[in-house]
Amino acid sequence: MVIGLMKQETALKLLKAGENVFLTGSAGAGKTYTLNQYINYLKARKVTVAITASTGIAATHMNGMTIHTWAGIGIKNAISEDELKRMKERKYLKEHLENAQVLIIDEISMLHAKQLNLVNKVLKFFKESEEAFGGIQVIVAGDFFQLPPVGRNDERNRDKFCFMSEAWVEAKFRVCYLTEQHRQGNDYLNDILNAIRSQSISEEHKQALINTRNQDIGDTFTRLYTHNMDVDTINFKHLNEIENDGRQFDAQCDGNDKLIETLKSSVRAPENLTLKKHAKVMFVKNNFDMGYINGSLGEVIGFEEDDEYGCLPKVKLTDGTTLIVEPETWSVDNDAGKTIASFSQIPLRLAWAITIHKSQGMTLEAAEINLSNTFENGQGYVALSRLKSLDGLRLLGFNEQALELDSLAIKADRRFQELSDEAETHYDAIDLTPQHKAFIRHCGGTLNEVEIERNEKKIAKSGGKTNYAAATLDETKALFVGGYEIQDIAVERGLTPATIINHLGRLHKEQGLDISVASPGEEVVEQVRKIYKRLLKRKDSNHFNDDGSLKLRPIVDLTSPKLGYDQVRLALLFVE
């Protein structure tokens, strides 16, 4: 038997037994497939499972949220007892942390050791248990040959990798190292990636990479570079080639100067952003409610005048969705939860070229990659593993380091293969069915066959996917039905009241939700109704958006006494 081979069936068997598991293996070995199998198994048996990932872009593959949001830790490296107590007061956090029975964290390699320790600390506190992660089942998935988490400049990799954390040792993870290749088509790229993993790259492999240098990969491709400087040079060159006028967006900063400087260096949005129509852009923040995540790519298709912000870019995403992009705020809070520094900016940056670091978690159809100035082990592996096949690659050059991997990651990987091998040999022939049933019972799930079958049909119908938009609507609905005011829902969910009002409009339209308790009052509604009808009759093209809907500003301008935008937004739900 080849060392480290584990079958998906054995991995699933261990998962179902409620063991803490680390699921790993090369690209295409079926990690996501195995996780989805297990998620659907739990959902059919009514067990609450939390699906999270270390980055926004990875979270969308699984239809989850980032672990930082789920556990309420944000970008913190430490949490005091007082902060924990305050977290318990947040109804939304309290509910989902206390109810969780199973936690999945995908792309675990990019989570810093300190952050895994924090998740462990938070769960112990909420579950009131000293067991690892408060006694719930934790499954982590990923591949430590990806780049290590971003840390402080002086940090060594061994301080960053989460398999070196106390929480990892406590959890006693069973290692499942999948090596079955499930990617369709036997492309030579897989062979090269596996050769990098085992550090056995041959001349033939190198030649195959060199041969892609002049390959035609079409017009729409992403350029990946190792250094920010190269990326910026390419992006500015392309921006300057566009003949249209540029619009400049300057960040708004507030609070403690030192902390603002820290924010500027950690936020990926530039302080001064110039955009033009046809500029290629990438989002640098997650906003699931608006439909973009950190890493979404798109193109600026125009600009819209806005009453609050003056002018906003309109962006078309690669999947065809069009969005008006409002500024987002990044902030640092003190222990009492008060904001002491903030940075607000349009969450975009130019993206004809991006750094390899930023490409982690993306799948690209075609890419031009330059690895000549590699400075970190693993960069070559990450860049090449973004592609589906060699056909989509144009490699401009590489140095020797580009195909090397981190020595600690290599050592750990060998150990993971041994542990996986031991588990496969031990559990392959053992029947764990009694443990499977016991675990479902322990989680408060159902073992009723009829009910399970009914739930399986439902899951199959929805393709097993919860769509973001639906999930986010459901969260707003739950808080609204629970008697929360619009303002409180916005605070609880970290969204603007305008977004919550839009949610209520959709919930009323799509699900027939009774929203009458949120009405701003008959007088307000009546006033807005009259103005609305009057403006519709006038048919002044300046008053309408591109999609034919009426702008808010002309309505607001005609109200007396003057109403706020959100009041008008809310009143319109009762007019239409």
MIRO-238421 format. One record per residue (C-alpha): residue in one letter; x, y, z. Coordinates in steps of 0.5 Angstrom, whole numbers, padded with zeros to 4 digits, always signed. Example, Ala and Ser with C-alpha at 12.3 -4.5 7.8 and 13.67 -1.06 7.14 Angstrom:
BEGIN
a+0025-0009+0016/s+0027-0002+0014/
END
This chain:
BEGIN
m+0000+0000+0000/v+0002+0007-0002/i+0004+0011+0005/g-0002+0016+0007/l-0007+0014+0002/m-0014+0014+0005/k-0020+0013+0002/q-0026+0018+0002/e-0031+0012+0005/t-0026+0012+0011/a-0025+0019+0012/l-0033+0020+0012/k-0034+0014+0017/l-0029+0018+0022/l-0033+0024+0021/k-0040+0021+0022/a-0037+0018+0029/g-0036+0025+0032/e-0028+0025+0032/n-0025+0031+0031/v-0021+0031+0024/f-0016+0034+0020/l-0018+0033+0012/t-0012+0034+0008/g-0009+0032+0001/s-0007+0035-0006/a-0012+0040-0010/g-0017+0035-0013/a-0017+0030-0008/g-0024+0031-0006/k-0023+0035+0000/t-0029+0039-0001/y-0033+0033-0004/t-0032+0029+0002/l-0034+0035+0007/n-0041+0037+0003/q-0042+0029+0003/y-0042+0030+0011/i-0045+0037+0011/n-0051+0034+0008/y-0051+0028+0012/l-0052+0032+0018/k-0057+0037+0015/a-0061+0031+0013/r-0061+0028+0021/k-0063+0035+0023/v-0056+0037+0027/t-0054+0044+0027/v-0047+0045+0023/a-0043+0051+0022/i-0039+0052+0016/t-0034+0057+0016/a-0027+0058+0012/s-0021+0062+0014/t-0022+0067+0008/g-0028+0070+0005/i-0027+0067-0002/a-0026+0060+0001/a-0032+0061+0005/t-0036+0062-0001/h-0034+0055-0004/m-0038+0052+0001/n-0043+0057+0002/g-0041+0059+0009/m-0038+0065+0013/t-0031+0067+0015/i-0029+0064+0022/h-0027+0071+0024/t-0035+0073+0024/w-0038+0066+0026/a-0034+0066+0033/g-0034+0074+0034/i-0026+0075+0034/g-0026+0079+0028/i-0018+0081+0027/k-0016+0080+0034/n-0010+0076+0037/a-0013+0076+0044/i-0020+0077+0048/s-0020+0079+0055/e-0026+0076+0060/d-0030+0082+0060/e-0030+0082+0052/l-0032+0075+0052/k-0038+0077+0057/r-0040+0082+0052/m-0040+0077+0047/k-0045+0073+0051/e-0050+0079+0051/r-0050+0079+0043/k-0056+0075+0042/y-0054+0073+0035/l-0047+0071+0037/k-0050+0067+0043/e-0055+0063+0039/h-0051+0060+0034/l-0045+0059+0039/e-0049+0055+0044/n-0053+0051+0039/a-0047+0049+0034/q-0046+0042+0035/v-0041+0041+0029/l-0036+0046+0027/i-0032+0046+0020/i-0026+0051+0018/d-0024+0050+0011/e-0017+0053+0008/i-0015+0052+0015/s-0007+0053+0013/m-0009+0061+0012/l-0011+0061+0019/h-0006+0064+0024/a-0005+0059+0030/k-0007+0065+0035/q-0014+0065+0032/l-0015+0058+0032/n-0013+0059+0040/l-0018+0064+0040/v-0024+0060+0037/n-0022+0055+0042/k-0023+0060+0048/v-0029+0063+0045/l-0033+0056+0045/k-0030+0054+0052/f-0033+0060+0055/f-0040+0059+0051/k-0041+0052+0052/e-0038+0053+0059/s-0034+0047+0058/e-0026+0046+0059/e-0026+0040+0053/a-0023+0042+0047/f-0027+0047+0043/g-0032+0047+0048/g-0033+0039+0047/i-0036+0040+0040/q-0034+0036+0034/v-0029+0041+0030/i-0027+0039+0023/v-0021+0043+0019/a-0019+0042+0012/g-0014+0045+0008/d-0007+0044+0005/f-0001+0047+0009/f+0003+0047+0002/q-0001+0054+0001/l+0002+0060+0004/p+0002+0061+0011/p-0002+0066+0014/v+0000+0073+0014/g+0003+0075+0021/r+0008+0080+0024/n+0014+0082+0020/d+0019+0078+0025/e+0014+0072+0026/r+0017+0065+0024/n+0013+0060+0020/r+0013+0056+0026/d+0009+0061+0030/k+0004+0062+0025/f+0002+0055+0022/c-0004+0053+0026/f-0002+0046+0027/m+0003+0049+0032/s-0002+0052+0037/e-0004+0049+0043/a-0012+0048+0041/w-0009+0044+0035/v-0006+0039+0040/e-0012+0039+0045/a-0017+0037+0039/k-0013+0031+0038/f-0015+0031+0030/r-0015+0025+0027/v-0011+0026+0020/c-0015+0024+0014/y-0010+0025+0008/l-0014+0024+0001/t-0010+0022-0005/e-0015+0020-0010/q-0015+0024-0016/h-0022+0026-0018/r-0021+0032-0022/q-0023+0030-0029/g-0018+0029-0035/n-0011+0027-0033/d-0008+0034-0034/y+0000+0034-0034/l-0001+0040-0029/n-0003+0035-0023/d+0003+0031-0024/i+0007+0037-0024/l+0004+0040-0017/n+0004+0033-0014/a+0012+0033-0016/i+0013+0040-0012/r+0009+0037-0006/s+0014+0031-0006/q+0020+0035-0008/s+0021+0031-0014/i+0021+0036-0019/s+0024+0033-0026/e+0027+0036-0032/e+0022+0034-0036/h+0017+0038-0031/k+0021+0044-0032/q+0021+0044-0039/a+0013+0043-0039/l+0013+0049-0035/i+0018+0053-0040/n+0014+0051-0046/t+0008+0055-0044/r+0012+0062-0044/n+0009+0064-0051/q+0002+0060-0050/d-0004+0063-0053/i-0009+0064-0047/g-0014+0068-0050/d-0015+0076-0048/t-0018+0075-0041/f-0013+0073-0036/t-0011+0075-0030/r-0003+0076-0028/l+0000+0074-0022/y+0006+0077-0019/t+0010+0076-0013/h+0011+0083-0011/n+0006+0089-0010/m+0011+0093-0014/d+0010+0090-0020/v+0003+0089-0019/d+0002+0097-0018/t+0006+0098-0024/i+0002+0094-0029/n-0004+0096-0026/f-0002+0104-0027/k+0000+0102-0034/h-0007+0099-0036/l-0011+0105-0033/n-0007+0110-0036/e-0008+0107-0043/i-0016+0108-0042/e-0018+0115-0045/n-0024+0116-0041/d-0023+0121-0035/g-0022+0118-0028/r-0025+0119-0022/q-0021+0119-0015/f-0024+0117-0009/d-0020+0119-0003/a-0021+0115+0004/q-0024+0118+0010/c-0020+0117+0016/d-0022+0118+0023/g-0019+0117+0030/n-0012+0115+0033/d-0006+0117+0028/k-0002+0111+0030/l-0008+0106+0029/i-0010+0109+0023/e-0003+0108+0020/t-0004+0101+0022/l-0011+0100+0019/k-0008+0103+0012/s-0002+0098+0012/s-0007+0092+0013/v-0013+0094+0009/r-0012+0092+0002/a-0016+0098-0001/p-0012+0104-0003/e-0012+0111+0001/n-0013+0114-0006/l-0016+0110-0011/t-0017+0113-0019/l-0022+0109-0023/k-0024+0109-0030/k-0030+0106-0034/h-0027+0099-0037/a-0022+0099-0031/k-0021+0092-0028/v-0022+0091-0021/m-0022+0087-0015/f-0026+0087-0009/v-0022+0087-0002/k-0028+0086+0003/n-0033+0081+0004/n-0040+0084+0004/f-0045+0077+0003/d-0051+0081+0003/m-0049+0086-0003/g-0046+0080-0007/y-0039+0081-0007/i-0033+0078-0003/n-0026+0079-0002/g-0023+0077-0008/s-0029+0078-0013/l-0027+0080-0020/g-0030+0085-0024/e-0030+0091-0029/v-0032+0099-0028/i-0038+0100-0033/g-0040+0107-0031/f-0041+0112-0025/e-0048+0114-0021/e-0049+0120-0018/d-0051+0119-0010/d-0054+0124-0005/e-0050+0121+0001/y-0043+0120-0003/g-0043+0124-0009/c-0041+0119-0014/l-0040+0112-0014/p-0037+0107-0019/k-0042+0101-0022/v-0038+0095-0023/k-0040+0089-0027/l-0038+0082-0024/t-0035+0076-0028/d-0042+0073-0026/g-0046+0078-0030/t-0048+0081-0023/t-0048+0089-0023/l-0047+0093-0017/i-0047+0100-0014/v-0041+0100-0010/e-0041+0104-0003/p-0035+0105+0001/e-0034+0100+0007/t-0031+0102+0014/w-0025+0098+0017/s-0025+0100+0024/v-0021+0098+0031/d-0025+0098+0037/n-0023+0099+0044/d-0024+0094+0050/a-0031+0098+0051/g-0033+0097+0044/k-0032+0104+0042/t-0029+0105+0035/i-0022+0109+0036/a-0020+0109+0029/s-0023+0108+0022/f-0022+0108+0015/s-0027+0108+0010/q-0026+0107+0003/i-0029+0104-0004/p-0027+0097-0003/l-0024+0096-0009/r-0017+0096-0012/l-0014+0095-0019/a-0014+0088-0022/w-0011+0087-0029/a-0005+0084-0024/i-0006+0081-0017/t-0001+0078-0012/i+0000+0071-0011/h-0002+0072-0004/k-0009+0075-0006/s-0010+0069-0011/q-0011+0064-0006/g-0017+0060-0006/m-0019+0063-0013/t-0020+0058-0019/l-0017+0062-0025/e-0019+0059-0032/a-0013+0063-0035/a-0007+0066-0032/e+0000+0070-0034/i+0005+0068-0028/n+0012+0071-0027/l+0015+0067-0021/s+0022+0070-0023/n+0023+0074-0016/t+0020+0069-0012/f+0021+0071-0004/e+0017+0066+0000/n+0017+0058-0001/g+0010+0056-0003/q+0009+0062-0008/g+0010+0058-0014/y+0006+0052-0012/v+0000+0057-0010/a+0000+0060-0016/l+0000+0054-0021/s-0005+0051-0017/r-0010+0056-0018/l-0011+0054-0025/k-0015+0048-0028/s-0010+0046-0033/l-0003+0047-0037/d-0007+0050-0043/g-0009+0056-0039/l-0002+0058-0036/r+0003+0063-0039/l+0009+0062-0035/l+0014+0068-0036/g+0020+0066-0032/f+0021+0062-0025/n+0027+0062-0020/e+0030+0056-0016/q+0026+0058-0010/a+0019+0058-0014/l+0018+0051-0014/e+0021+0050-0007/l+0016+0049-0001/d+0017+0051+0007/s+0021+0046+0010/l+0017+0045+0016/a+0011+0044+0012/i+0014+0039+0009/k+0016+0035+0015/a+0009+0036+0018/d+0006+0033+0011/r+0010+0027+0012/r+0008+0026+0019/f+0001+0027+0017/q+0001+0022+0012/e+0004+0017+0017/l-0002+0019+0022/s-0007+0018+0016/d-0004+0011+0014/e-0005+0009+0021/a-0012+0011+0022/e-0014+0008+0015/t-0010+0001+0017/h-0014+0001+0024/y-0021+0004+0022/d-0022+0001+0015/a-0025-0006+0017/i-0028-0003+0023/d-0036-0002+0023/l-0037+0004+0027/t-0045+0004+0026/p-0046+0004+0033/q-0042+0010+0034/h-0045+0014+0028/k-0052+0013+0032/a-0049+0015+0038/f-0046+0022+0036/i-0053+0024+0032/r-0057+0022+0039/h-0051+0026+0043/c-0052+0032+0038/g-0060+0032+0039/g-0061+0030+0031/t-0066+0025+0029/l-0065+0017+0027/n-0072+0017+0024/e-0071+0014+0017/v-0078+0017+0014/e-0076+0024+0017/i-0068+0023+0014/e-0071+0021+0007/r-0076+0027+0007/n-0070+0031+0009/e-0065+0028+0004/k-0070+0029-0002/k-0071+0037+0000/i-0063+0037+0000/a-0062+0034-0007/k-0068+0039-0009/s-0064+0045-0007/g-0057+0042-0010/g-0055+0042-0002/k-0053+0049-0003/t-0056+0054+0001/n-0055+0061-0003/y-0052+0067+0001/a-0057+0071-0001/a-0063+0067+0002/a-0059+0065+0008/t-0057+0073+0010/l-0065+0074+0009/d-0067+0069+0014/e-0062+0072+0019/t-0065+0078+0018/k-0072+0075+0018/a-0071+0071+0025/l-0069+0078+0028/f-0075+0082+0026/v-0080+0076+0028/g-0076+0076+0034/g-0078+0083+0036/y-0072+0087+0034/e-0072+0094+0031/i-0069+0096+0024/q-0063+0100+0027/d-0062+0094+0032/i-0062+0089+0027/a-0057+0093+0023/v-0052+0094+0029/e-0053+0086+0031/r-0051+0084+0023/g-0046+0089+0022/l-0050+0092+0016/t-0053+0099+0014/p-0061+0100+0016/a-0062+0101+0008/t-0059+0094+0007/i-0064+0091+0013/i-0070+0095+0010/n-0068+0092+0003/h-0068+0085+0006/l-0075+0087+0009/g-0078+0089+0002/r-0075+0082-0001/l-0078+0078+0005/h-0085+0081+0004/k-0085+0080-0004/e-0082+0073-0004/q-0084+0070+0003/g-0090+0074+0004/l-0087+0077+0011/d-0092+0081+0015/i-0088+0088+0016/s-0093+0092+0018/v-0090+0093+0025/a-0084+0097+0021/s-0089+0102+0018/p-0086+0109+0019/g-0093+0111+0020/e-0099+0113+0016/e-0098+0121+0015/v-0091+0119+0013/v-0093+0114+0008/e-0098+0118+0005/q-0094+0124+0004/v-0089+0119+0000/r-0094+0116-0004/k-0097+0123-0006/i-0090+0125-0008/y-0088+0118-0011/k-0094+0119-0016/r-0093+0126-0018/l-0086+0124-0020/l-0088+0118-0024/k-0093+0123-0028/r-0087+0128-0029/k-0083+0122-0033/d-0077+0127-0032/s-0071+0122-0034/n-0066+0125-0029/h-0071+0122-0023/f-0070+0115-0025/n-0064+0110-0025/d-0062+0106-0030/d-0066+0100-0028/g-0073+0105-0029/s-0074+0105-0021/l-0075+0112-0018/k-0069+0115-0015/l-0069+0117-0007/r-0066+0124-0008/p-0072+0128-0011/i-0077+0125-0007/v-0073+0127+0000/d-0072+0134-0003/l-0080+0135-0004/t-0082+0132+0003/s-0083+0137+0008/p-0081+0137+0014/k-0075+0134+0011/l-0075+0126+0012/g-0069+0122+0012/y-0067+0117+0006/d-0068+0111+0010/q-0075+0114+0012/v-0077+0115+0005/r-0074+0108+0003/l-0078+0105+0009/a-0084+0108+0007/l-0084+0106-0001/l-0085+0099+0002/f-0092+0101+0004/v-0093+0105-0002/e-0091+0100-0008/
END
